[in-house]
Amino acid sequence: MNLDRKFLVALMPLVLVACSSDKPKLEPAKLVDFQPAAKIEVRWNEDVGDAGQSVLFPAVTREAVFAANADGKVYRLDRNTGKRAWRIDSGFTVTGGVGAGEGLVLVGGEKGELAAFDEESGKLQWQVRVSSDVLSAPKVADGVVVVRTGNQRITGLNAKDGSRLWLYERATPTLIVRSHAGVLIRNGLVYAGFAAGKLAAINLKNGVVVWESSVSQPRGNTELERISDITSLPVADDTQVCAVAFQGRLACFDAVQGGAMWTRDVASDKGLALSGKVLYLTDTDSNVLALDKSSGASLWKNSQLSLRKATAAYLLDDYLLLGDYEGYLHVLKSEDGSLVARRKTDGSAINFAPMTLGDGALVQTSDGELYSIAIR
């Protein structure tokens, strides 16, 4: 019963729109003509197969790109050309992946499967079963594999054999938003956002909670209105960690002690990007905002992607790169948010922010096309 209710909450925006029949229906912003000041160049693209109902991420190492599809196929591709080095069958429906590092390629499944393959050969190193479905990419650092499951538990496993080192679990509300957000590992800490607007910093080695803080407090009269889950990854540097809640607030904390630095009433289910003194946010309406990292003060706002289900931004040199629900890539100037370039991919949704690939970026669409791109 609880599981069914969690799936219902994933459709909540549609439910809320349907209940507001007395209001005019809002449409996604139309793409307007503009004078390009930059160009998106595709260096290579490769089809790795459909993600199904999941959100699957590629992974990048110094040697290769790894990607997976819902049917369980996992690929190793050359970073520079996209040429396939190997393809393996995990043997299960992949719903969380791909993670890579320390010689391992990691994918998780809908029945709690978690498999680790050798990065060079694709040979299975170990496979275990965790407590619930894996909805996000497993991470590995300092000999520890960290996996987050759909029941809000986080497990630390020995990277050598998959044996469990620690388990973090916490009480959750009756209704939670089903999310593909995983964990962020930095400086020996695992940062993760949870239901009811909680952000935790967990010791990577032993799973002990270093600190826990509230990003947002539930507000409203109904269970749906009171949802304030953190459904995207936190961002962090050496001094500060920031997270944003769905139907909630944005907050930044001291990265080591967890003390609150500032909060702001803005909500997002897409996520954040952090660069130097600036924090970039894609809010729940797909407006893109630049904020002062030290105070949360607004620097600029771009509403040209409103309601287009824009991803979080990826920072590439002096630009921000975002995808949308129709498979378009958009480039904004990081200085002022002006639109400078656009390019369509395969027409299927881009559900997560692009990621670093050398001096460019890597993008995966929901239909499984991988694009290595540069901005010129």
C-alpha positions as CSV (number, residue, x, y, z in Angstrom):
1,M,0.0,0.0,0.0
2,N,2.7,2.4,0.9
3,L,4.6,1.6,-2.3
4,D,1.5,2.4,-4.4
5,R,1.1,5.7,-2.6
6,K,4.7,6.6,-3.3
7,F,4.1,6.0,-7.0
8,L,1.1,8.2,-6.8
9,V,3.1,11.1,-5.5
10,A,5.4,10.9,-8.4
11,L,2.5,12.0,-10.5
12,M,1.5,14.8,-8.1
13,P,2.1,17.8,-10.4
14,L,-0.4,16.3,-12.9
15,V,-2.9,15.7,-10.1
16,L,-2.6,19.3,-8.9
17,V,-3.1,20.7,-12.3
18,A,-6.2,18.5,-12.9
19,C,-7.7,19.7,-9.6
20,S,-7.2,23.4,-10.6
21,S,-9.7,23.3,-13.5
22,D,-10.9,26.8,-12.8
23,K,-7.4,28.2,-13.8
24,P,-6.1,28.5,-17.3
25,K,-3.8,25.6,-18.3
26,L,-0.1,26.6,-18.4
27,E,1.8,25.6,-21.5
28,P,5.6,25.1,-21.8
29,A,7.4,28.1,-23.1
30,K,7.8,28.2,-26.9
31,L,11.3,28.2,-28.3
32,V,11.9,31.7,-29.6
33,D,14.3,32.8,-32.3
34,F,17.6,34.4,-31.2
35,Q,20.9,35.3,-32.5
36,P,23.4,32.5,-31.6
37,A,26.6,33.6,-30.0
38,A,28.0,30.1,-29.6
39,K,27.6,26.6,-31.2
40,I,26.9,23.2,-29.8
41,E,29.2,20.7,-31.6
42,V,28.5,17.0,-31.5
43,R,31.8,15.1,-31.4
44,W,30.2,11.7,-31.4
45,N,26.9,9.9,-30.5
46,E,26.1,6.3,-29.8
47,D,22.8,4.5,-29.1
48,V,22.9,2.4,-25.9
49,G,19.2,1.5,-25.7
50,D,16.1,2.8,-24.0
51,A,16.0,3.7,-20.3
52,G,12.4,2.6,-19.9
53,Q,10.6,4.2,-16.9
54,S,14.0,4.8,-15.2
55,V,16.4,7.6,-15.2
56,L,19.8,6.1,-16.1
57,F,23.1,8.1,-16.0
58,P,26.3,7.3,-17.9
59,A,29.6,7.3,-16.0
60,V,32.9,8.7,-17.0
61,T,36.4,7.6,-16.0
62,R,39.8,8.7,-17.3
63,E,39.8,5.8,-19.7
64,A,36.2,5.3,-20.8
65,V,32.4,6.0,-20.8
66,F,30.0,3.5,-19.3
67,A,26.3,3.4,-20.0
68,A,23.3,1.0,-19.5
69,N,19.8,0.4,-20.7
70,A,16.6,-0.9,-19.0
71,D,17.0,-4.3,-20.6
72,G,20.2,-4.8,-18.5
73,K,22.8,-4.2,-21.2
74,V,25.9,-2.4,-20.0
75,Y,28.4,-0.8,-22.4
76,R,32.0,0.4,-22.3
77,L,32.7,3.1,-24.9
78,D,35.9,4.9,-25.9
79,R,35.9,8.5,-24.5
80,N,37.2,10.1,-27.6
81,T,35.2,8.3,-30.3
82,G,32.3,6.5,-28.7
83,K,33.4,3.2,-30.2
84,R,32.2,0.2,-28.2
85,A,34.9,-1.7,-26.3
86,W,32.5,-4.3,-24.8
87,R,28.8,-5.0,-24.1
88,I,27.6,-7.3,-21.3
89,D,24.2,-8.4,-20.0
90,S,23.7,-7.8,-16.3
91,G,20.9,-10.4,-16.2
92,F,18.4,-8.0,-14.6
93,T,16.3,-4.9,-15.4
94,V,18.6,-2.0,-14.6
95,T,16.9,0.9,-12.8
96,G,19.9,2.5,-11.2
97,G,23.2,3.2,-12.8
98,V,25.8,3.6,-14.0
99,G,28.5,4.1,-11.3
100,A,32.1,3.7,-12.0
101,G,35.5,4.1,-10.3
102,E,38.3,2.2,-8.6
103,G,38.2,-0.4,-11.4
104,L,34.5,-1.2,-11.0
105,V,31.4,-0.6,-13.1
106,L,28.2,-0.6,-10.9
107,V,24.5,-1.1,-11.8
108,G,21.4,-1.7,-9.7
109,G,18.1,-3.3,-10.4
110,E,14.4,-3.2,-9.7
111,K,14.5,-6.2,-7.3
112,G,17.5,-4.9,-5.3
113,E,20.2,-6.4,-7.4
114,L,23.6,-4.7,-7.2
115,A,26.3,-5.9,-9.5
116,A,30.0,-4.9,-9.9
117,F,31.9,-5.6,-13.1
118,D,35.5,-5.2,-14.0
119,E,36.1,-1.9,-15.8
120,E,38.6,-3.4,-18.3
121,S,37.0,-6.7,-19.2
122,G,33.3,-6.4,-18.1
123,K,33.7,-9.6,-16.1
124,L,31.3,-9.9,-13.1
125,Q,33.2,-9.3,-9.8
126,W,30.4,-9.7,-7.4
127,Q,26.6,-9.4,-7.1
128,V,24.5,-8.9,-4.0
129,R,20.9,-8.0,-3.1
130,V,20.1,-4.8,-1.2
131,S,17.0,-4.0,0.7
132,S,14.9,-2.5,-2.1
133,D,14.9,-1.3,-5.7
134,V,18.0,0.8,-6.7
135,L,16.8,4.0,-8.4
136,S,20.1,5.9,-8.6
137,A,23.6,5.4,-9.7
138,P,25.8,3.6,-7.0
139,K,28.9,5.5,-6.1
140,V,32.4,4.2,-5.0
141,A,35.1,6.0,-3.1
142,D,38.0,4.9,-0.9
143,G,37.1,1.2,-1.2
144,V,33.4,1.7,-0.2
145,V,30.5,1.3,-2.6
146,V,27.5,3.4,-1.5
147,V,24.0,2.6,-2.8
148,R,20.7,4.2,-2.1
149,T,17.5,2.2,-2.4
150,G,13.9,3.2,-2.9
151,N,13.0,2.7,0.7
152,Q,15.3,5.6,1.6
153,R,18.1,3.4,3.0
154,I,21.8,4.0,2.2
155,T,24.2,1.1,2.4
156,G,28.0,1.0,2.4
157,L,29.5,-2.1,0.9
158,N,33.1,-3.4,0.6
159,A,34.2,-2.6,-2.9
160,K,36.2,-5.9,-3.0
161,D,33.4,-8.4,-2.4
162,G,30.1,-6.5,-1.9
163,S,29.9,-7.4,1.8
164,R,28.0,-4.9,3.9
165,L,30.0,-2.5,6.0
166,W,27.2,-0.3,7.3
167,L,23.5,0.7,6.9
168,Y,21.9,4.1,7.3
169,E,18.1,4.2,7.7
170,R,15.6,6.7,9.0
171,A,11.9,7.0,9.5
172,T,10.0,8.5,6.6
173,P,6.6,10.1,6.2
174,T,3.6,8.1,4.8
175,L,3.9,9.9,1.4
176,I,7.3,10.4,-0.3
177,V,8.3,11.5,-3.8
178,R,9.8,8.7,-5.8
179,S,13.2,10.0,-6.8
180,H,16.3,9.0,-8.7
181,A,18.5,11.3,-6.5
182,G,21.4,9.3,-5.1
183,V,24.3,10.5,-2.9
184,L,27.2,12.9,-3.1
185,I,30.6,11.8,-1.8
186,R,33.1,14.5,-0.9
187,N,36.0,14.6,1.6
188,G,35.1,11.4,3.3
189,L,31.4,12.3,3.8
190,V,28.3,11.0,2.1
191,Y,25.8,13.8,1.6
192,A,22.1,12.8,1.0
193,G,18.8,14.6,1.1
194,F,15.7,12.8,2.4
195,A,11.9,13.1,2.8
196,A,10.6,15.9,5.0
197,G,13.4,18.2,3.9
198,K,16.3,16.6,5.9
199,L,19.9,16.7,4.8
200,A,22.5,14.3,6.3
201,A,26.2,14.0,6.3
202,I,27.3,10.4,6.9
203,N,30.9,9.1,7.5
204,L,31.9,7.1,4.4
205,K,33.9,4.5,6.4
206,N,31.5,3.6,9.1
207,G,28.1,5.0,8.3
208,V,27.9,7.2,11.4
209,V,25.9,10.4,11.0
210,V,28.2,13.4,11.4
211,W,25.3,15.9,11.3
212,E,21.7,16.2,10.1
213,S,20.0,19.5,9.3
214,S,16.6,20.7,8.0
215,V,16.5,22.2,4.6
216,S,12.7,22.6,4.7
217,Q,9.8,22.1,7.1
218,P,6.5,20.5,5.8
219,R,3.8,23.1,5.4
220,G,0.1,22.9,4.4
221,N,-3.1,21.2,5.5
222,T,-3.0,18.0,3.4
223,E,-0.4,15.2,3.0
224,L,0.3,16.3,-0.6
225,E,0.8,19.9,0.4
226,R,3.1,18.9,3.2
227,I,5.6,17.0,1.0
228,S,8.9,18.8,1.1
229,D,11.3,16.0,0.1
230,I,14.7,16.6,-1.3
231,T,14.6,15.0,-4.7
232,S,17.9,16.1,-6.2
233,L,21.5,15.8,-5.3
234,P,23.1,18.3,-2.9
235,V,26.1,20.3,-4.2
236,A,29.2,21.0,-2.1
237,D,32.7,22.6,-2.1
238,D,35.3,22.4,0.7
239,T,33.3,24.9,2.9
240,Q,29.7,24.7,2.0
241,V,27.0,22.2,1.1
242,C,23.6,23.3,-0.4
243,A,20.3,21.4,-1.0
244,V,16.9,22.3,-2.2
245,A,13.5,20.7,-1.5
246,F,10.5,20.0,-3.7
247,Q,7.7,22.3,-2.6
248,G,10.1,23.7,0.0
249,R,13.2,25.8,0.4
250,L,16.9,26.1,-0.6
251,A,19.4,26.1,2.2
252,C,23.2,26.1,2.5
253,F,25.2,24.7,5.5
254,D,28.7,24.5,6.8
255,A,30.1,21.4,5.0
256,V,31.9,20.0,8.1
257,Q,29.7,21.0,11.1
258,G,26.2,21.3,9.4
259,G,25.5,24.8,10.8
260,A,22.9,26.7,8.7
261,M,24.4,29.6,6.7
262,W,21.3,30.9,4.9
263,T,17.9,29.7,3.5
264,R,15.6,31.0,0.8
265,D,12.0,30.2,-0.3
266,V,12.5,28.6,-3.7
267,A,11.7,25.0,-4.7
268,S,13.2,22.6,-7.1
269,D,13.0,19.0,-8.1
270,K,15.8,19.4,-10.7
271,G,18.8,20.4,-8.7
272,L,21.7,22.8,-8.3
273,A,25.1,23.6,-9.8
274,L,27.9,25.3,-7.9
275,S,30.9,27.2,-9.3
276,G,33.1,29.6,-7.4
277,K,30.9,32.2,-5.7
278,V,27.7,31.4,-7.7
279,L,25.0,28.9,-7.1
280,Y,22.8,28.0,-10.1
281,L,19.3,26.6,-9.7
282,T,16.6,25.2,-12.0
283,D,13.3,25.7,-10.1
284,T,10.2,23.6,-10.3
285,D,8.9,25.7,-13.1
286,S,12.2,25.4,-15.1
287,N,13.2,29.0,-14.5
288,V,17.0,29.2,-14.2
289,L,18.4,31.4,-11.4
290,A,21.9,32.5,-10.4
291,L,22.4,33.2,-6.7
292,D,25.2,34.5,-4.6
293,K,26.6,31.5,-2.8
294,S,27.4,33.3,0.4
295,S,23.9,34.9,0.9
296,G,21.4,33.5,-1.6
297,A,20.8,36.9,-3.1
298,S,19.6,36.9,-6.7
299,L,22.0,37.7,-9.5
300,W,19.9,36.9,-12.6
301,K,16.9,34.9,-13.7
302,N,16.0,33.3,-17.1
303,S,12.4,32.2,-17.8
304,Q,12.8,31.2,-21.4
305,L,12.6,27.5,-20.5
306,S,9.6,27.8,-18.3
307,L,7.7,24.5,-17.8
308,R,10.0,22.7,-20.3
309,K,11.1,20.3,-17.6
310,A,14.6,21.7,-17.8
311,T,17.4,19.8,-16.1
312,A,19.8,21.2,-13.6
313,A,22.6,23.2,-15.2
314,Y,26.1,21.9,-16.1
315,L,28.9,24.5,-16.1
316,L,31.2,24.4,-19.0
317,D,33.7,27.3,-19.2
318,D,31.6,30.5,-19.3
319,Y,28.4,28.7,-20.1
320,L,25.5,26.7,-18.6
321,L,24.3,23.7,-20.5
322,L,20.7,22.3,-19.8
323,G,18.4,19.8,-21.5
324,D,14.6,19.7,-21.7
325,Y,11.7,17.4,-22.2
326,E,11.8,17.5,-26.0
327,G,15.5,16.6,-26.2
328,Y,16.8,20.2,-26.8
329,L,20.1,21.3,-25.4
330,H,20.2,25.0,-24.4
331,V,23.3,27.1,-23.6
332,L,23.1,30.2,-21.4
333,K,25.9,32.6,-20.6
334,S,26.8,32.1,-16.9
335,E,27.5,35.8,-16.5
336,D,23.9,37.0,-17.2
337,G,21.8,34.0,-18.2
338,S,21.3,35.1,-21.8
339,L,20.5,32.3,-24.3
340,V,23.4,31.8,-26.8
341,A,23.0,28.4,-28.4
342,R,20.4,25.6,-28.9
343,R,20.5,22.2,-30.5
344,K,18.1,19.3,-30.8
345,T,19.1,15.7,-30.0
346,D,16.9,12.7,-30.8
347,G,13.7,14.3,-29.6
348,S,13.3,12.3,-26.4
349,A,13.5,13.8,-23.0
350,I,16.8,14.7,-21.3
351,N,16.1,14.0,-17.7
352,F,19.3,15.0,-15.9
353,A,22.1,17.5,-16.2
354,P,24.9,16.8,-18.6
355,M,28.2,15.7,-17.1
356,T,31.9,16.3,-17.6
357,L,33.7,14.6,-20.5
358,G,37.2,16.0,-21.1
359,D,36.8,19.6,-22.2
360,G,33.2,19.1,-23.1
361,A,30.1,17.3,-21.8
362,L,28.2,14.0,-22.0
363,V,24.4,13.8,-22.4
364,Q,22.1,10.8,-22.4
365,T,18.5,10.9,-23.6
366,S,15.7,8.8,-22.3
367,D,15.7,6.9,-25.6
368,G,19.3,6.0,-25.0
369,E,21.3,8.2,-27.3
370,L,24.6,9.3,-25.9
371,Y,26.1,12.6,-27.1
372,S,29.6,13.9,-26.6
373,I,29.5,17.6,-27.1
374,A,31.6,20.7,-27.0
375,I,30.6,24.4,-27.0
376,R,32.4,26.5,-29.5
